[in-house]
Amino acid sequence: MRAMIRQAWIVGTAFFFLAAAAAQSGREVEITAEPSHRLLLQNNYVRVFSVEIAPQATSELHRHRHDYVFVTLGAGDLTDAVAGRTAARLKLQDGEAEFVSGGFAHQVRNLANTPLRRVTIELLQDQKARKSPPAKWEDERGLQILEGGTQDILFVKDGVRVSEVGLQSGGMLPAEKKAAPRLLVAVSEVELRGHGGSAVAKHLRAGEVWWIAGGAAPALMNVGRSAEKFIMLEFH
């Protein structure tokens, strides 16, 4: 047993120093090998990572091979250094959702005294969307008034519609007969339940995600006691 523990310690220590050496040398790693990225979900549409960078820490140089959307959790103050370019300083707001075209490597440094947290959603159908653009959404911009809430359509990229949804207690995301597959990213604590006899129910903490397959979708009601906010990505 002691020999096994010692071996595991040696392997772990070796991995730490190799990672540190890679970061110092500027050697590039895949996003799946970057320590601050933790895979949450993967399917044919997306690969979703929870990202957390400690105060005053810097990520390793890692590559984004796909276009992606990121959702900031809490305010962020950082520098984004794309390989071969001057680093840019960014200040982000809680719940801010942004689209970034892939095909580059970068390092992110957290300038704040609190952890930098975000959810990164790789769009795995990006190349297909560029070669054969999907049909346009009926609504691609604008504020939709819901029952007890709003859906603010932020942008459409690679055929994916990205919205900020806010629901008051008792507010509802409407039912759809032919809903597109969608991903919900909780910005606040979210507690949703299917309305009208549906058994669907989900409780999410900030930063957690929920993939909902396409097809007939029940109305989803905020059954929590306070207002909820989440980012919704819909896929053609």
HELIX and SHEET records of a PDB file:
HELIX    1   1 ARG A    2  SER A   25  1                                  24    
HELIX    2   2 ILE A   31  ALA A   33  5                                   3    
HELIX    3   3 ASP A  126  LYS A  131  1                                   6    
SHEET    1   A 5 VAL A  29  GLU A  30  0                                        
SHEET    2   A 5 HIS A  62  HIS A  64  1                                        
SHEET    3   A 5 PHE A 104  ASN A 110 -1                                        
SHEET    4   A 5 GLY A  76  VAL A  82 -1                                        
SHEET    5   A 5 ALA A  88  LEU A  92 -1                                        
SHEET    1   B 5 HIS A  37  GLN A  42  0                                        
SHEET    2   B 5 VAL A  46  ILE A  53 -1                                        
SHEET    3   B 5 LEU A 116  LEU A 123 -1                                        
SHEET    4   B 5 TYR A  68  LEU A  73 -1                                        
SHEET    5   B 5 ALA A  97  VAL A 100 -1                                        
SHEET    1   C 5 GLY A 142  LYS A 157  0                                        
SHEET    2   C 5 VAL A 160  LEU A 173 -1                                        
SHEET    3   C 5 LEU A 220  ASN A 222 -1                                        
SHEET    4   C 5 VAL A 190  GLY A 194 -1                                        
SHEET    5   C 5 ALA A 201  LEU A 204 -1                                        
SHEET    1   D 5 GLY A 142  LYS A 157  0                                        
SHEET    2   D 5 VAL A 160  LEU A 173 -1                                        
SHEET    3   D 5 GLU A 228  PHE A 235 -1                                        
SHEET    4   D 5 ARG A 182  ALA A 186 -1                                        
SHEET    5   D 5 VAL A 209  ILE A 212 -1                                        
SHEET    1   E 2 GLU A 176  ALA A 179  0                                        
SHEET    2   E 2 GLY A 215  ALA A 217 -1                                        
END                                                                             
